[in-house]
Amino acid sequence: MAMTDLEYARYMLEQYREAEVAALAGKSVTIAGRTFISHDPAAITKGRLEWEQRVYSLTHGRGLRFGRVSFE
């Protein structure tokens, strides 16, 4: 059985949340063929924010705006 768009967005959001935790622990993670390493948290956060926005728009019918996050 195929996932709905919302189910897939929630699944991907969970993958990015787990990747953030792994990055904080110094591990590398692969999501949908992309490998993220622990010293690139901005890329993981960007992906998580994109999936959060997609889940929000699928459940509320409109987009959600986020501010920019900077890791230095």
CORKA-V279845 format. One record per backbone hydrogen bond with DSSP energy under -0.5 kcal/mol. CO is the residue of the C=O (numbers start at 1). NH is the residue of the N-H. E is the energy in kcal/mol with one decimal. If there is no record, write none. Layout:
BEGIN
co->CO nh->NH e->E
co->CO nh->NH e->E
END
This chain:
BEGIN
co->4 nh->8 e->-2.5
co->5 nh->9 e->-2.5
co->6 nh->10 e->-2.5
co->7 nh->11 e->-2.4
co->8 nh->12 e->-2.8
co->9 nh->13 e->-2.4
co->10 nh->14 e->-2.1
co->11 nh->15 e->-2.0
co->12 nh->16 e->-2.2
co->13 nh->17 e->-2.2
co->14 nh->18 e->-2.4
co->15 nh->19 e->-1.9
co->16 nh->20 e->-2.0
co->17 nh->21 e->-1.7
co->18 nh->22 e->-2.4
co->19 nh->23 e->-2.7
co->20 nh->24 e->-2.0
co->21 nh->25 e->-1.1
co->22 nh->27 e->-2.6
co->23 nh->26 e->-1.6
co->29 nh->36 e->-3.8
co->31 nh->34 e->-2.4
co->34 nh->31 e->-2.8
co->34 nh->36 e->-0.5
co->36 nh->29 e->-2.6
co->37 nh->40 e->-2.1
co->40 nh->43 e->-0.7
co->40 nh->44 e->-1.1
co->41 nh->45 e->-2.8
co->42 nh->46 e->-2.5
co->43 nh->47 e->-2.0
co->44 nh->48 e->-2.5
co->45 nh->49 e->-2.7
co->46 nh->50 e->-2.1
co->47 nh->51 e->-2.1
co->48 nh->52 e->-2.7
co->49 nh->53 e->-2.3
co->50 nh->54 e->-2.0
co->51 nh->55 e->-2.7
co->52 nh->56 e->-2.6
co->53 nh->57 e->-2.7
co->54 nh->58 e->-2.3
co->55 nh->59 e->-1.9
co->56 nh->60 e->-2.5
co->57 nh->61 e->-1.8
co->70 nh->72 e->-0.5
END
